[in-house]
Amino acid sequence: MDIFDPQFKGKFMKSILIALFSVMFIFGCSNSPDFVTLKSGVKYNDVKVGTGAEAKNGDLVEVHFKGWIIKDSSNLFSDWAVDSTKKADLIADSYAMNQPMKFVLGSESFIKGSEEGIVGMKTGGQRTIVIPSNCAYGPEGMGPIPPNTSIRVLVELVNTKEAVSAKMWDVDSTLFKTTASGLKYAIIKEGEGELVAKEKQLTVHYSGFLLDGTKFDSSVERDEPFTFVAGVGQVIPGWDEGVQLMKKGSKARLIVPSTLAYGERDLGKIPPNSTLIFDVEVLDVK
């Protein structure tokens, strides 16, 4: 057959194009990361698969992370950490602060979509998680994050282990006293030394509950004691007053009226005008 025959040339070019597209498809797929899409719309792909324990809901996890707001949906799974065009969109970086975050997975202590994406990771692994706004901060936004903004998070799972479940202490009701401000407190264990003074730095473990017994926070479950300075407004007024009734080694229950807590603010887990219960142990005073 004449190679210059139009019919032959058409078939020849078609074969070449098919071959080229096949090569492009193969190489294109190999360079495009596989990602998983969850029912919520959260997407993720593993940058590095870990070799340690697998994170599951209810575990205490420790993570390093970087977070960006998504202004451009292209190249979502490329390495934004080295992409200078994404620098201005960086909103959080635990590496820069050298402070990994601990929380109980599934407790919504972190961004909801991030927690969904962390489930199934193995210790030592890194995962890129793309979070739609409805699984992030929604129509209200938060701080530098505008309303209805999707977020991209790079997460490294540093550690995961079974969480300790913090229970509300049994407290003798006859121990309670009420201060002039309306704070109710019961000293369960006296401790030693002098009462905590204003401007003293103290380290505590605590668990917080609503009046119906719903737990909204616990440093015990995070295995992460909380350090602050007493009496200078770093914590809610009920805490500032309550810890100054305690000593090093003391254990106490504080029942904090909303006026000494978060007032009319809606904090999600803590509804507006909530009276709060805290079981507090003073570990150290400096």
C-alpha contacts under 8 A as a table, 3 or more apart, distances in Angstrom:
res1	aa1	res2	aa2	distance
1	M	5	D	7.46
1	M	8	F	7.77
2	D	5	D	5.23
2	D	8	F	7.62
3	I	8	F	6.20
3	I	9	K	6.71
4	F	8	F	7.07
4	F	9	K	6.42
5	D	8	F	5.29
5	D	9	K	6.17
6	P	9	K	4.98
6	P	10	G	6.13
7	Q	10	G	5.19
7	Q	11	K	6.44
8	F	11	K	5.20
8	F	12	F	6.00
9	K	12	F	4.96
9	K	13	M	6.04
10	G	13	M	5.27
10	G	14	K	6.11
11	K	14	K	5.06
11	K	15	S	6.22
12	F	15	S	5.17
12	F	16	I	6.34
13	M	16	I	5.00
13	M	17	L	6.12
14	K	17	L	5.14
14	K	18	I	6.14
15	S	18	I	5.15
15	S	19	A	6.19
16	I	19	A	5.11
16	I	20	L	6.14
17	L	20	L	5.01
17	L	21	F	6.05
18	I	21	F	5.20
18	I	22	S	6.04
19	A	22	S	5.05
19	A	23	V	6.31
20	L	23	V	5.17
20	L	24	M	6.17
21	F	24	M	4.94
21	F	25	F	5.92
22	S	25	F	5.09
22	S	26	I	6.17
23	V	26	I	5.18
23	V	27	F	6.16
24	M	27	F	5.31
24	M	28	G	5.61
25	F	28	G	4.97
25	F	29	C	5.95
26	I	29	C	5.38
26	I	30	S	6.28
27	F	30	S	5.06
27	F	31	N	6.29
28	G	31	N	5.30
28	G	32	S	6.21
29	C	32	S	5.05
29	C	33	P	7.64
30	S	33	P	7.40
33	P	45	N	6.84
33	P	77	F	6.99
34	D	45	N	6.18
35	F	43	K	6.40
35	F	44	Y	5.26
35	F	45	N	4.46
35	F	46	D	7.78
36	V	43	K	5.46
36	V	44	Y	5.38
36	V	45	N	6.33
37	T	41	G	6.07
37	T	42	V	5.82
37	T	43	K	4.41
37	T	44	Y	6.77
38	L	41	G	5.40
38	L	42	V	5.35
38	L	43	K	6.25
39	K	42	V	7.34
40	S	135	C	7.46
41	G	131	I	7.36
41	G	132	P	6.53
42	V	113	G	6.20
42	V	116	E	7.68
42	V	117	G	7.06
42	V	129	I	7.08
42	V	130	V	5.82
42	V	131	I	4.96
42	V	132	P	6.28
42	V	135	C	7.61
43	K	117	G	7.42
43	K	129	I	5.76
43	K	130	V	5.09
43	K	131	I	6.75
44	Y	117	G	6.42
44	Y	127	R	6.71
44	Y	128	T	5.42
44	Y	129	I	4.33
44	Y	130	V	6.08
45	N	77	F	7.62
45	N	127	R	5.75
45	N	128	T	5.49
45	N	129	I	6.84
46	D	49	V	6.07
46	D	125	G	7.56
46	D	126	Q	6.08
46	D	127	R	4.37
46	D	128	T	6.34
47	V	125	G	7.54
47	V	126	Q	5.31
47	V	127	R	5.22
47	V	128	T	6.67
48	K	124	G	7.99
48	K	125	G	5.03
48	K	126	Q	4.88
48	K	127	R	6.76
49	V	121	M	7.53
49	V	122	K	6.76
49	V	124	G	7.33
49	V	125	G	4.61
49	V	126	Q	6.56
50	G	121	M	7.11
50	G	122	K	4.59
50	G	123	T	5.15
50	G	124	G	4.36
50	G	125	G	3.66
50	G	126	Q	7.28
51	T	122	K	5.97
51	T	123	T	6.18
51	T	124	G	6.37
51	T	125	G	7.30
52	G	122	K	5.31
52	G	123	T	4.41
52	G	124	G	6.48
53	A	122	K	5.32
53	A	123	T	5.44
53	A	159	N	7.94
53	A	160	T	6.66
53	A	161	K	7.84
54	E	119	V	7.89
54	E	120	G	5.67
54	E	121	M	5.56
54	E	122	K	4.24
54	E	123	T	6.44
54	E	160	T	7.24
55	A	59	D	6.50
55	A	61	V	7.18
55	A	105	L	7.95
55	A	118	I	7.08
55	A	119	V	5.43
55	A	120	G	5.31
55	A	121	M	5.58
55	A	122	K	6.17
55	A	123	T	7.58
55	A	160	T	5.83
55	A	161	K	7.69
56	K	59	D	5.75
56	K	105	L	6.91
56	K	119	V	5.22
56	K	120	G	6.18
57	N	104	V	7.58
57	N	105	L	4.91
57	N	106	G	5.13
57	N	119	V	6.66
58	G	104	V	5.80
58	G	105	L	5.29
58	G	106	G	6.17
58	G	107	S	7.61
58	G	162	E	7.06
58	G	163	A	6.44
59	D	104	V	5.51
59	D	105	L	5.53
59	D	160	T	6.31
59	D	161	K	5.47
59	D	162	E	4.63
59	D	163	A	4.97
60	L	102	K	6.85
60	L	103	F	5.63
60	L	104	V	4.41
60	L	105	L	6.25
60	L	160	T	5.63
60	L	161	K	5.37
60	L	162	E	5.87
60	L	163	A	4.72
60	L	221	E	7.15
60	L	222	R	6.26
61	V	102	K	5.58
61	V	103	F	5.69
61	V	104	V	6.14
61	V	105	L	6.47
61	V	157	L	7.37
61	V	158	V	7.62
61	V	159	N	5.67
61	V	160	T	4.32
61	V	161	K	6.58
62	E	100	P	6.31
62	E	101	M	5.49
62	E	102	K	4.38
62	E	103	F	6.79
62	E	157	L	6.31
62	E	158	V	5.37
62	E	159	N	5.05
62	E	160	T	6.32
63	V	100	P	5.34
63	V	101	M	5.34
63	V	102	K	6.56
63	V	155	V	6.55
63	V	156	E	5.52
63	V	157	L	4.75
63	V	158	V	5.22
63	V	159	N	7.07
64	H	93	D	7.97
64	H	94	S	5.60
64	H	95	Y	6.38
64	H	99	Q	7.52
64	H	100	P	4.72
64	H	101	M	6.47
64	H	155	V	5.88
64	H	156	E	5.13
64	H	157	L	6.74
64	H	158	V	6.90
65	F	92	A	7.61
65	F	93	D	5.99
65	F	94	S	5.58
65	F	95	Y	6.98
65	F	100	P	7.61
65	F	153	V	6.70
65	F	154	L	5.44
65	F	155	V	4.47
65	F	156	E	6.16
66	K	90	L	7.40
66	K	91	I	7.73
66	K	92	A	5.45
66	K	93	D	4.44
66	K	94	S	6.51
66	K	95	Y	7.57
66	K	153	V	5.64
66	K	154	L	5.23
66	K	155	V	6.78
67	G	90	L	5.86
67	G	91	I	5.61
67	G	92	A	5.00
67	G	93	D	6.59
67	G	151	I	6.92
67	G	152	R	5.74
67	G	153	V	4.38
67	G	154	L	6.47
68	W	86	K	7.78
68	W	89	D	5.22
68	W	90	L	4.35
68	W	91	I	5.43
68	W	92	A	7.15
68	W	151	I	5.74
68	W	152	R	5.20
68	W	153	V	6.37
69	I	89	D	5.50
69	I	90	L	6.75
69	I	91	I	6.97
69	I	145	I	6.87
69	I	149	T	6.78
69	I	150	S	6.20
69	I	151	I	4.60
69	I	152	R	6.27
70	I	73	S	6.45
70	I	89	D	7.36
70	I	149	T	6.91
70	I	150	S	5.56
70	I	151	I	5.43
70	I	152	R	6.47
71	K	89	D	7.87
73	S	76	L	5.93
75	N	78	S	5.29
76	L	130	V	7.59
76	L	152	R	7.67
77	F	80	W	7.97
77	F	128	T	6.77
79	D	82	V	6.02
79	D	83	D	6.56
80	W	83	D	4.71
80	W	84	S	7.83
80	W	86	K	6.21
81	A	86	K	7.87
81	A	87	K	7.90
83	D	86	K	5.62
83	D	87	K	6.98
84	S	87	K	5.27
85	T	88	A	7.21
86	K	89	D	5.31
86	K	90	L	6.80
87	K	90	L	5.52
90	L	93	D	7.66
91	I	144	P	7.11
91	I	145	I	7.87
93	D	96	A	5.54
93	D	97	M	6.89
94	S	97	M	5.11
94	S	98	N	5.87
94	S	99	Q	5.37
94	S	100	P	5.72
94	S	101	M	7.58
95	Y	98	N	4.77
95	Y	99	Q	6.57
95	Y	100	P	7.29
96	A	99	Q	7.90
102	K	222	R	5.70
102	K	223	D	7.90
102	K	224	E	7.45
103	F	107	S	7.68
103	F	109	S	6.29
103	F	110	F	7.36
103	F	221	E	7.66
103	F	222	R	5.24
104	V	107	S	5.64
104	V	109	S	7.25
104	V	163	A	6.83
104	V	221	E	7.02
104	V	222	R	6.50
105	L	108	E	7.34
105	L	109	S	7.87
105	L	115	E	6.13
105	L	119	V	7.71
106	G	109	S	7.80
106	G	112	K	7.94
106	G	115	E	6.23
106	G	116	E	7.53
107	S	110	F	7.86
108	E	111	I	6.49
108	E	112	K	5.49
108	E	115	E	7.18
109	S	112	K	7.85
110	F	114	S	6.90
110	F	115	E	6.51
111	I	114	S	5.23
111	I	115	E	6.40
111	I	135	C	7.38
111	I	136	A	5.80
111	I	137	Y	7.95
112	K	115	E	5.27
112	K	116	E	6.44
112	K	135	C	5.62
112	K	136	A	6.27
113	G	116	E	5.09
113	G	117	G	6.23
113	G	131	I	5.51
113	G	132	P	7.73
113	G	135	C	4.88
113	G	136	A	6.16
114	S	117	G	5.03
114	S	118	I	6.15
114	S	129	I	6.67
114	S	131	I	7.10
114	S	153	V	7.33
115	E	118	I	5.14
115	E	119	V	6.62
116	E	119	V	5.68
117	G	120	G	7.87
117	G	129	I	6.10
118	I	121	M	5.57
118	I	127	R	7.76
118	I	155	V	7.75
118	I	157	L	7.96
121	M	125	G	6.50
121	M	126	Q	7.93
121	M	127	R	7.75
121	M	157	L	7.08
122	K	125	G	5.57
122	K	157	L	6.87
123	T	157	L	5.13
123	T	158	V	5.74
123	T	159	N	5.51
123	T	160	T	6.70
124	G	156	E	6.74
124	G	157	L	5.57
124	G	158	V	5.76
124	G	159	N	7.56
125	G	156	E	5.76
125	G	157	L	5.68
125	G	158	V	7.91
126	Q	154	L	7.02
126	Q	155	V	5.50
126	Q	156	E	4.35
126	Q	157	L	6.49
127	R	154	L	5.78
127	R	155	V	5.31
127	R	156	E	6.58
128	T	152	R	7.15
128	T	153	V	5.80
128	T	154	L	4.55
128	T	155	V	6.41
129	I	152	R	5.74
129	I	153	V	5.15
129	I	154	L	6.31
129	I	155	V	7.60
130	V	150	S	7.41
130	V	151	I	5.99
130	V	152	R	4.53
130	V	153	V	6.46
131	I	135	C	6.15
131	I	136	A	6.44
131	I	150	S	5.59
131	I	151	I	5.11
131	I	152	R	6.09
131	I	153	V	7.83
132	P	135	C	5.59
132	P	136	A	6.48
132	P	149	T	7.24
132	P	150	S	4.50
132	P	151	I	6.60
133	S	136	A	4.79
133	S	137	Y	5.97
133	S	138	G	4.87
133	S	139	P	7.67
133	S	147	P	7.95
133	S	148	N	5.08
133	S	149	T	4.97
133	S	150	S	4.43
133	S	151	I	7.10
134	N	137	Y	6.70
134	N	138	G	4.76
134	N	139	P	7.86
134	N	148	N	7.34
135	C	138	G	6.97
136	A	149	T	7.85
136	A	150	S	6.98
136	A	151	I	7.14
137	Y	140	E	6.41
137	Y	141	G	4.84
137	Y	142	M	6.41
137	Y	145	I	7.80
137	Y	147	P	7.14
137	Y	148	N	7.21
137	Y	149	T	7.50
138	G	141	G	5.82
138	G	147	P	6.04
138	G	148	N	5.01
138	G	149	T	7.09
139	P	147	P	4.53
139	P	148	N	4.76
140	E	146	P	7.55
140	E	147	P	4.93
140	E	148	N	7.27
141	G	144	P	7.99
141	G	145	I	5.32
141	G	146	P	4.87
141	G	147	P	4.00
141	G	148	N	6.61
141	G	149	T	7.27
142	M	145	I	5.12
142	M	146	P	6.70
142	M	147	P	7.51
143	G	146	P	7.57
145	I	149	T	6.78
146	P	149	T	5.83
157	L	160	T	7.50
163	A	221	E	5.90
163	A	222	R	7.53
164	V	220	V	7.27
164	V	221	E	5.18
165	S	221	E	6.09
166	A	207	S	6.92
166	A	218	S	7.01
166	A	220	V	6.48
166	A	221	E	6.18
168	M	207	S	7.73
168	M	209	F	7.92
168	M	213	G	7.76
168	M	279	D	7.19
169	W	279	D	7.03
171	V	175	L	7.75
171	V	186	A	7.78
171	V	188	I	7.17
171	V	253	R	7.84
172	D	175	L	5.75
172	D	176	F	7.90
173	S	176	F	5.93
175	L	185	Y	7.96
175	L	186	A	5.16
175	L	187	I	6.95
175	L	188	I	7.83
176	F	184	K	6.36
176	F	185	Y	5.28
176	F	186	A	4.44
176	F	187	I	7.74
177	K	184	K	5.58
177	K	185	Y	5.50
177	K	186	A	6.39
178	T	182	G	5.99
178	T	183	L	5.56
178	T	184	K	4.38
178	T	185	Y	6.48
179	T	182	G	5.41
179	T	183	L	5.34
179	T	184	K	6.51
180	A	183	L	7.42
182	G	256	V	7.73
182	G	257	P	6.87
183	L	238	G	6.51
183	L	242	G	7.62
183	L	254	L	7.19
183	L	255	I	6.18
183	L	256	V	5.40
183	L	257	P	6.59
183	L	260	L	7.72
184	K	254	L	5.91
184	K	255	I	4.99
184	K	256	V	6.65
185	Y	242	G	7.27
185	Y	252	A	6.86
185	Y	253	R	5.51
185	Y	254	L	4.57
185	Y	255	I	6.11
186	A	252	A	5.47
186	A	253	R	5.25
186	A	254	L	6.80
187	I	190	E	6.36
187	I	246	M	7.61
187	I	250	S	7.31
187	I	251	K	6.16
187	I	252	A	4.41
187	I	253	R	6.69
188	I	250	S	7.42
188	I	251	K	5.33
188	I	252	A	5.18
188	I	253	R	7.38
189	K	249	G	7.55
189	K	250	S	5.06
189	K	251	K	4.84
189	K	252	A	6.85
190	E	246	M	7.41
190	E	247	K	6.95
190	E	249	G	7.25
190	E	250	S	4.98
190	E	251	K	6.94
191	G	246	M	7.53
191	G	247	K	5.28
191	G	248	K	5.41
191	G	249	G	4.18
191	G	250	S	4.07
191	G	251	K	7.42
192	E	247	K	5.85
192	E	248	K	5.68
192	E	249	G	6.31
192	E	250	S	7.42
193	G	247	K	6.36
193	G	248	K	6.81
194	E	247	K	5.94
194	E	248	K	7.86
195	L	244	Q	6.06
195	L	245	L	6.09
195	L	246	M	5.39
195	L	247	K	4.65
195	L	248	K	7.77
196	V	200	K	6.72
196	V	230	A	7.72
196	V	243	V	6.60
196	V	244	Q	4.71
196	V	245	L	6.87
196	V	246	M	5.97
196	V	247	K	5.54
196	V	248	K	7.50
196	V	285	V	7.23
197	A	200	K	5.64
197	A	230	A	7.13
197	A	231	G	7.98
197	A	244	Q	5.96
198	K	229	V	7.72
198	K	230	A	5.22
198	K	231	G	4.88
198	K	232	V	7.36
198	K	244	Q	7.17
199	E	229	V	5.46
199	E	230	A	5.12
199	E	231	G	5.96
199	E	232	V	6.54
200	K	229	V	5.52
200	K	230	A	5.62
200	K	285	V	6.72
200	K	286	K	5.88
201	Q	227	T	6.99
201	Q	228	F	5.63
201	Q	229	V	4.29
201	Q	230	A	6.30
201	Q	285	V	5.77
201	Q	286	K	5.16
202	L	227	T	5.63
202	L	228	F	5.80
202	L	229	V	6.25
202	L	230	A	7.14
202	L	282	V	7.11
202	L	283	L	7.47
202	L	284	D	5.49
202	L	285	V	4.32
202	L	286	K	6.19
203	T	225	P	6.35
203	T	226	F	5.46
203	T	227	T	4.25
203	T	228	F	6.68
203	T	282	V	6.14
203	T	283	L	5.47
203	T	284	D	5.13
203	T	285	V	6.55
204	V	225	P	5.57
204	V	226	F	5.32
204	V	227	T	6.45
204	V	280	V	6.72
204	V	281	E	5.47
204	V	282	V	4.51
204	V	283	L	5.18
204	V	284	D	7.08
205	H	218	S	7.83
205	H	219	S	5.63
205	H	220	V	5.98
205	H	224	E	7.73
205	H	225	P	5.04
205	H	226	F	6.31
205	H	280	V	5.91
205	H	281	E	5.28
205	H	282	V	6.72
205	H	283	L	7.07
206	Y	218	S	5.74
206	Y	219	S	5.56
206	Y	220	V	6.41
206	Y	225	P	7.92
206	Y	278	F	6.57
206	Y	279	D	5.45
206	Y	280	V	4.45
206	Y	281	E	6.32
207	S	215	K	7.39
207	S	216	F	7.97
207	S	217	D	5.79
207	S	218	S	4.07
207	S	219	S	6.37
207	S	220	V	6.85
207	S	278	F	5.65
207	S	279	D	5.40
207	S	280	V	6.85
208	G	215	K	5.79
208	G	216	F	5.79
208	G	217	D	5.19
208	G	218	S	6.13
208	G	276	L	6.97
208	G	277	I	5.69
208	G	278	F	4.54
208	G	279	D	6.67
209	F	212	D	7.74
209	F	213	G	5.52
209	F	214	T	5.28
209	F	215	K	4.26
209	F	216	F	5.73
209	F	217	D	7.33
209	F	276	L	6.01
209	F	277	I	5.04
209	F	278	F	6.36
210	L	213	G	5.33
210	L	214	T	5.19
210	L	215	K	6.47
210	L	216	F	7.31
210	L	270	I	7.55
210	L	274	S	7.25
210	L	275	T	6.78
210	L	276	L	5.19
210	L	277	I	6.11
211	L	214	T	7.29
211	L	275	T	6.64
211	L	276	L	6.41
211	L	277	I	6.74
215	K	218	S	7.70
216	F	269	K	5.97
216	F	270	I	7.17
218	S	221	E	5.44
218	S	222	R	6.61
219	S	222	R	4.97
219	S	223	D	5.92
219	S	224	E	5.26
219	S	225	P	5.67
219	S	226	F	6.90
220	V	223	D	4.94
220	V	224	E	6.54
220	V	225	P	7.15
221	E	224	E	7.79
228	F	234	Q	6.72
228	F	235	V	7.76
229	V	232	V	6.56
229	V	234	Q	6.73
230	A	233	G	7.62
230	A	234	Q	7.49
230	A	240	D	5.62
230	A	243	V	7.27
230	A	244	Q	7.33
231	G	234	Q	7.67
231	G	240	D	4.81
231	G	241	E	7.05
231	G	244	Q	7.90
232	V	240	D	7.49
233	G	236	I	6.77
233	G	237	P	6.95
233	G	240	D	7.03
235	V	239	W	6.23
235	V	240	D	6.38
236	I	239	W	5.46
236	I	240	D	6.45
236	I	260	L	6.49
236	I	261	A	5.38
236	I	262	Y	7.36
237	P	240	D	4.97
237	P	241	E	6.19
237	P	260	L	5.04
237	P	261	A	6.44
238	G	241	E	5.30
238	G	242	G	5.87
238	G	254	L	7.86
238	G	256	V	5.63
238	G	257	P	7.80
238	G	260	L	4.83
238	G	261	A	6.17
239	W	242	G	4.88
239	W	243	V	5.86
239	W	254	L	7.90
240	D	243	V	5.92
240	D	244	Q	6.78
241	E	244	Q	5.58
241	E	245	L	7.13
242	G	245	L	5.41
242	G	246	M	7.18
242	G	254	L	6.69
243	V	246	M	5.15
243	V	247	K	7.90
244	Q	247	K	7.73
246	M	250	S	5.73
246	M	251	K	7.65
246	M	252	A	7.54
246	M	282	V	7.53
247	K	250	S	5.20
247	K	282	V	6.89
248	K	282	V	5.37
248	K	283	L	6.13
248	K	284	D	5.60
248	K	285	V	6.00
249	G	281	E	6.69
249	G	282	V	5.21
249	G	283	L	5.60
249	G	284	D	7.18
250	S	281	E	5.72
250	S	282	V	5.46
250	S	283	L	7.90
251	K	279	D	7.39
251	K	280	V	5.65
251	K	281	E	4.36
251	K	282	V	6.56
252	A	279	D	5.94
252	A	280	V	5.37
252	A	281	E	6.55
253	R	277	I	7.05
253	R	278	F	5.61
253	R	279	D	4.57
253	R	280	V	6.19
254	L	277	I	5.78
254	L	278	F	5.10
254	L	279	D	6.51
254	L	280	V	7.56
255	I	275	T	7.04
255	I	276	L	5.77
255	I	277	I	4.60
255	I	278	F	6.48
256	V	260	L	6.08
256	V	261	A	6.35
256	V	275	T	5.59
256	V	276	L	5.09
256	V	277	I	6.26
256	V	278	F	7.85
257	P	260	L	5.51
257	P	261	A	6.35
257	P	274	S	7.04
257	P	275	T	4.40
257	P	276	L	6.49
258	S	261	A	4.71
258	S	262	Y	5.81
258	S	263	G	4.75
258	S	264	E	7.75
258	S	273	N	5.06
258	S	274	S	5.10
258	S	275	T	4.85
258	S	276	L	7.20
259	T	262	Y	6.88
259	T	263	G	5.16
259	T	273	N	7.65
260	L	263	G	7.26
261	A	274	S	7.88
261	A	275	T	7.48
261	A	276	L	7.42
262	Y	265	R	5.81
262	Y	272	P	7.41
262	Y	273	N	7.16
262	Y	274	S	7.55
263	G	272	P	6.26
263	G	273	N	4.98
263	G	274	S	7.15
264	E	272	P	4.43
264	E	273	N	4.97
265	R	271	P	7.32
265	R	272	P	5.06
265	R	273	N	7.33
266	D	270	I	6.33
266	D	271	P	5.00
266	D	272	P	4.74
267	L	270	I	5.01
267	L	271	P	6.18
267	L	272	P	7.47
268	G	271	P	6.15
270	I	274	S	6.72
271	P	274	S	5.89
282	V	285	V	7.59
